[in-house]
Amino acid sequence: MDGKVAVMSALLVGLLLSSGLAVYFASNMAPDGSDDDGTGDGTDGGGEGIGLSGSDDRAPSLYVAPAEFGWGEPVLLSGWVVDESHNTTIISVNVYTAESLTSPALQLSTLADENGVWSILLPYDEPGSWVVDIKATDSSGQSSVSEMIDVTLNLPIEELVLVTMRYEAPAENETIGLVTGELLHLFTDTCGVEFWPQGQSAIEGFVNGSDGTFRVPVDVNSVSRKGELWVTCGLFDIKSRNVTFQLPIPVEPPEEVDADADGDGIIDAKDDCPDTPNDEPVWPDGCSNAQLDSDDDGVTDDIDECPETTTGFTVDSVGCHPSQMDEDNDGVSDAGDQCPGTPEGEVADANGCADSQKDQDGDGVQDSLDQCPNTASSATVDSDGCPVAVYEKQDSWLCQGSGVGPVYDLNPQYGYQSNSNSPFTCEVSVTMGSTFMMVSSNGIPSHDFTSTRGCCTEEVNYDFDIPINPVNDSDGNYELVSDRGQIAVAIDGVPLYGPEDGPGGDAVALHHKYYNENRQQIDLGICGGHSAREYFHYHWDINCVLWTPGAGEDMTDYDWTKLDSTEHSEIVGWSFDGYPIYGMYGWDDSQNVVQVKSSYQLRSNGNDGYDGTDDWEYIAGIGDLDMCNGMWGPTPEFPEGIYHYVSTPLSGSTNTHVDTDGNTVPMIGFPYFQMCYRGDATGGPKGGGGQGPGPGPGGRSGEIMTPHYDHSEPAIEFEAAQGESVAAPIWLDLTVTLALLAVLTGAWGVAGRRKW
């Protein structure tokens, strides 16, 4: 009897625990899978959900450009801001120095322009480092997160001074001669010259800082003929050069050891050019430019206008190869001159460009006229260099107006049940509100398709809200998308689903024969889409919505390898957080078109997709995208840059997989659309109607017909693949109960046998 009491007690505890879990889950959901207070605002009446708050006014987002400057450059801080009204947003700057760590040494502010671009010039022209705190405040008093950056104005590079010299004998009846020459240095106005006659005190010279010439007066009656010329230069890096020099003052008889046959000031023992013509300045080796041919092109340095000609080049009479010509006389050869035709009198930089010719943002408008100096080079700009608004988000949608048709369900061609409703017309309408882009569709794709086993697709009424101004999730705890429900919508109005299918495996991995399915066979058709009853949706490659079949082709010939790999892909869908989804080709950092790949690969200890998302792991850096399958960067529609997701057929992983046919295949691009929301997922289906999927981005799809749980308030947390948490499904509750029943039933039988 005691054994039965113990068994019944344990059973009661298990049932109470199991029932408690069920009640807890049920308390967070309504019967239809929506918020349980019936307001339709995504909350449960006790806290915020994913719906918009009472106001759409958002705090501004601030972006700051790198702040390291070279000598001579203005210390110009710049960046851009994103807000409802750019040109009413104030950018405030506090500058801190080593002497002002507790309070700013300088406070400045400016307004962003109508495009959100701003710049502030700091009044510094001496090298140094500063810490700058930057913040944006909009007209309603909301402020961005402060950006603390290091600002550096680098020291110039000061090479050791170069010196040429010559001696000028005294005029008739005078005794003062001159050692003269030229100095080559970045800061000739800092140079000092002294001649140290052997055994005598130094004689200070005079330097013309503007042209670098110098002179040292020497009294021929008292100065020692032999000595050293010392030249010291430097504004920040002071360096000295000394040159042995002998004054060519005649003496009788000449001392053989100090002989200077050509009278250039360099004794014959150290003179590489002992026959220098009179009055020609010489270098420390005793050679003048008329005697040197440094580049060995056959033209002496004194007339060589191209002194660094490559060995073997044929040159003209002034020592220049055609690649070294400088037609505009700006000091930069034509071969490397990015700005030919520099106006006379203007100073060009190393690229041959004067200030009036520069176009640092590459938008076709020179800097002196450019009122938007940070425009992306791909942007269309006006005469002031500012982007021209040529793109509207509603233009990205297909099937608007009279729709696209006829669209056929090609099921019979693949051996599936024929769809008696075929053909269809794809229909989409778009309405732009103040905060949402409201999209209605009939759920029919813009191309021929296959319902596959879930036959058959029918027209349904979909309504989606897409945020117009997406707000980035700043805390980094990104909301996971549904494994099997709606996560986004393609531009033809058809929902995009998570990776998993009804049995719980990875639908795309199964499509590519990564594993054998022994629970319920699921087939994907054209473009990785299929139907769950009447609801058609995509699981994989929606690059196809913009593919145009060639001559003699139709949608049965589609493959992602046929897409144009020379152009940046267009938008192929919209996420419920308001960020766009692009096709597979994007720009790298140099704006070259590349195939964008995901950063996921199969786990080595997983089941090859049989267990769905659990079989995949994110490895930062193996692909181009982050854990949500997105990236920040410019696009043709958003040249200033935007966060966007990518439809990825392939992963960047170098790992391969052996499929069920024994073939070695590359790693597919899980999660195919997105794994999480980088923005606040305030949009999504508006619920109701005849839709199979439950409302909201966390809803489950019609494939598995399980209740909808609210992602915003999970009951029991489990670690997901990326360290995120997901709500424990109700099957865990049922599993616990059934396991307890099985164990306790066995225990009951044992107790009974003991009694008898």
C-alpha positions, 0 to 999 in steps of 0.5 A: 500500500505504501508503494502505491501511495508513493507512486500516486504522490509522484504522479500528482506532482508530475501532473501539477508541474506539467499543468503549471507549465501549460497554464503558464504558456497559455497565459501568454497567448490568446486563442488565435495566437495574438496578444491576449488583451485583445487590443491588437497592439502586440502587448498583453496589457501589462507591458510593451510588446513589439507594437509602436508606442504612442509616438513615432518620434524617435531619438536620432542615430549618429554616425561619425567619420574617422578623425585622423588628419595629416599635417596641413589638413583642416581638423574637420569632423564630419558624419551624418545623422538619421532622424525624422527631420535632419536639418533641425537636429543639433550636433554638439561637440565637447573637446577634451585635452590632457589639460582639460580632462574634467571639463571641455576645453572647447564646445561647438555645435552645428545643424545637420543639413537636409540630408543629415550630413554635418561637419564641424571645423576644430580650430587646431593647426598644430599637431596633437591629440584630443578626445571629442564627445559628440551627440545629436539632439533633435527638435523634440529634445531627444538625444542620440547615444554619445560618440566618444572618438580620438582626434589626431593631427599627425606630425609632418615627416621632416627629412634631413636637410639637403645642401648645395654650396659654393664660394664667392671670392671677395670683391676687389679691394675687399676681404669678405668672401661668401659661402653660399648655397641652397637648402632643401627642407620642408621648413626652410624658415627653421634652418640655421647655418654655421661654418666652423673653420678648423681650430676657430670659433663658429661663423654664423650664417644667414638663411632666407627662409622663403627660398632656402638660400643661405650665405656665410661671410668669411674674412679671407685674411683671418679664416682657416681655409678648411672647416665644416659647414653645419646646417640644422633644420626642423620644426618638430624634428630637429636634425643637423647635417655637416659637410666638410668644406675648404675655402678656395682661397689662394695660398702660396705655395699650395699644400698638396694635401689640401689641393682643390684644382677646380676651386669648388670648395671640395679638396681633390682627395674627396672630389668626385668631379675634379673639373667642376666649371667655375661658379657652379654650386656643388654637392658634398661629393664635389659635383654640380648638377651639370656633371651628374646624371642621377637617373642615367638617362643621358641628360645631366641633372641641371637640365633634366626635368624628369630626374627619376626616369626608369632605367632603359626609358628613351627620353627627350632633350629635357630628360623626360619619357612620355609617361613623365610629361607634366602638361599643366606644370603642376609638378605631377607627371601626366601619367599620375595626374588625376586632375590634368589642366590645373589652373596656373598659380594653384598648388596641386597635391600629390595627385596633381589636384588643386583645391578647386579640382578635388572631388573627394567623395567622387560624386562629380562635383568639385569640393569647392562647390560641393555642399554635401562632401560625404556623398557616396560616389554611386549617388545621383547628385545635383549641382551642389553635390547633394543626393537627389531623391530618385527612389521611393520604397513603394517602387520596389514592389511588383504586381501593382496596378493591373497585376502580373499574369497569367501565372501558372501552377506547374504542378503537373509538369513535376508529377504533382496534383493539378491545381484547378484554380490555375492560372492566376494573377499576382496582385499587390497594392501599396499605401504609404502612411506616416510610419508604415508601408501598408501592403496588401496582396493575394498571395500569388507569386509574380512567376510560374510556380509549383505547389508541390505536395501541399497542393493547392495554392489559392488566392488569399488576403494578406495585409502587411505593415512594413516600418518606413523608418526602421529603428535598430535594436540598440541593446544587441539582444536581437529577436529571433525570427520564427523557425517555421512561420512568416518572417518577411515578405517578398516584393511580389507579396508572398510571405517568406518563412523560416528555414524549418518545415512541418516535421521540424527539419531544415526544408532547404537542406532536405531539398538539397539532399543533405539528409533523409526525411523519415517523418513526413516528406516535404518538397520545395519547388521553383524558387524554393517555394511550396504550399501549405494547403492554400498558402504559398510561401518561400523558404529559400532563393527569392533572387528569382523574382527579378529573373527574366527568362532568356529566349526559349526559357521559362521558370523551369529553367531558373537557377541562381547561377544564371543571375547577372553577377556584374550588377548589384542586386535589387531589393527582393523583399522586406523584413518586418523590422523595415529593413530591405532584403537584397538579392545575392550580389552586393558591393565590397568595400571598394564597391566591386560587385561580389557574391554575398555569402552567409556566415553559417555552417553545419555543426560537426556534431549535428544531424545535417539539417534533420534537427532544423536550425539546431544543426547550424552554427554561426562563425563570424568572418567565414562569410560576409554577413552577421548572425542575422544574415545582414550587413551595413553598407551602401546600395543603389537605392540607399547610397548613404548606406543602410542595414539590409539582409541578403537572400543567400544561396551559398555560405562563405564556409569552405566546408563541404557536405556529402549528400545522400547521393554520395556527391560532395556539395558546397555549404548552402547559405543558411538561414537563407533570408534572416535568422534574427531582426536587427531592428525593432520588428514592429511590422508584420502581418495584420492578422485575421482574414483567411491566412494560415500563418498566425499574426506577427513575426513570431507566428508559426506557419500553417505547415505545422498548425501549432499555436502561436507563442508571443516571443516578447515574454518567453516562459522557459528559456533555452539557449539557441544557436547564437546565444539568444533565447527562445520560448520552450514549446508546449510539446515539452510540457506534454513530453514531461507528462507522458514520460512520468505516466510511463514510468509511474505505470510501470511502478504501479505494476511492480507494486501490484505484483508485490501485493499478489 
